[in-house]
């Protein structure tokens, strides 16, 4: 497989146990660019599975979608940097202060500790959220308008990219 194609491939380790994750990493680490660790595996196996996968020579996308007060998310971003992840995400709906403070904390931690700075990306609208879901939580914009708005906010707040549905790629590219 060409190196550029390999680096674009992220495999989700959406499994229940560290043992299952290890088996997938062992099988696939030569053909994928990164492994995604989400809430299920992280809750079950903790940060040790992240460290183990990174120590094996693989890159990790920590998919925990941080969304909390700015100081808490910034502190979590610093810890994700210390873990050695290559990429992690937060919710753009947390606002510009949360995103700016997280980006700053990540850069500051990486610089001060001689670490590689992970990319920080912002989730715009969850792919499972339809217009009814947005309305239910008090958002009167269409999904497209919300994605556009949050993409622009993420860019202005120093995020390295956004997460959006494949149906929204053209919209995001035209906005930012």
N, C-alpha and C positions, 0 to 999 in steps of 0.2 A: 504494500500500500504506500502511495506517495506520502511523504512527510506532511505536506500541507493538508491533505485530506485527513490524515490521522489526527492532526492537532485540532481539527474542527469537530471531532467526534467525542462526545461526552456520554458516558454510560451511567445511568442512574442505578445506584445501589439501593433500590427500594426493597430491601429485604429486612427480615426481623432480627437476624443474629449476625454477630461478628464473623462467625464461622462461614455463613453463606456469603458474606461480603468478601472474605479472604479468598474463597474459591473463585468468585467472579474476577477479582483482581488478578489472581494467579493465571487464570485462563486468558484474560483479555488485555493485560497490561502492555503487551507489545504492539497492539493494534489500535488502541484508543489513546487520545490525548489527555483525557482527564476522567476522573470518577466523581459523580455527584453523591454527596452524603446529605440526605434530607432529615426531616424531623424524626421519622420512624427509627432509622438506624442510629442517629445521634442520641436519641432518648434511650434506646436499648443498650448501646455499646459505649456511649460517651466519647469524650475527646481522644481517648486512647486509640480508637479505631482510626481516627484522622491521622494521628501521629504515626501509626503503624503503616498506613498506606503511603504516606509521604516518605517514610524511612525506606520503603521498598523501591523508591525511585519514581513513584507515580505522582501526578498532580491531582489536587482535590478542589472541587467546587463545593463549598459549604452552603447548602441551600436551606437556610433557616428563616429567611424572610423576616429579619429583625424589624420590629415596629414597637417603639416604646418612647419614653421621654428622651430628648436629645442626649443627655449625659449617659444614660444607660446604654443606648445604642452605640454611642462613641466608645464607651468602655468595652462593649462586646466586640466592636470592630478592632480595637487594639489587641484583644485576646485572640481573635481570629488571625490577626497578623502574626502574633507570637506562635500560634499553632503551625504556621507555615502554609496555610491554604493559598492557592493561586487566585481564587475568586470566591466572593461571597455576595449575598444580596440582602437588601432591606426593602421595605415598602416605601415608595415615593409618597404615599398618602400620609406618611409621618411628617411631611413638611420640609421646607428648605433648611431650617435650623438643624433639624436632625441629620439631614444629609450632609450639610456643610461641616458640622462638628465631627461627624463620622469620618468623612474624607480627610479632615485635618488630623484627627487622632491616628488614623491609619498611617498617614505620611510621617507624622511625628514619631510614632513608634518604630516604624521601619528605619527611619534615618538614625534615631538615637541608639537603636540596638543592632544596627548593621544587618537588617533583615530585608528580604525582597518584599516590596510593597505589593499586596494582592490587588487585583482589580475589584472595584466595588460597583455593583450594578443595582439599579432600582426597579422593582416590580411596579408596573403601572396598574393594570387591572388583571386580576386572576383570570385565567382562561375559562374557568368554570362560572365566572360572574356574567350573567346576562343583564339586560336592561332592568328586569324585575328585581334582580339582586341589588343593583345600584340604587334603585328607587327605595327598596326596603331599608337601606342604610342611610337614606337622606340625600343621595346624590341625584340631582335632576338632569345632569348632562347625559347625552348618549354615551355608549361605550367608547365610540370613536373620539368624541370630544374629550372625554376623561383621559383616554390614552394620550392624545395629543397634548393636553394641558400638563399632565404629569411628566411626559417626556421632556417638554420644554423646561419644567421646573427642575427635573433631575439634571439636565445639562447645565443649567445656570447654577446649580448647587455643587458642581464638581464631580458628579458621578461619571464613571468610565463607560457606562452604557445603560441600557434598559432591557427589561424582560417584557415581552408582549407576545400576543398570539401571532402565529404565522400569517393570519388574515390581516394583521395590522402592520406588516413590514413596510409596505409602501407609504402608509400614513406616517409612521415614525421617521422614515428616511426623508420624507418631504418636510416634516416639521423641524428636524434637527439635522 
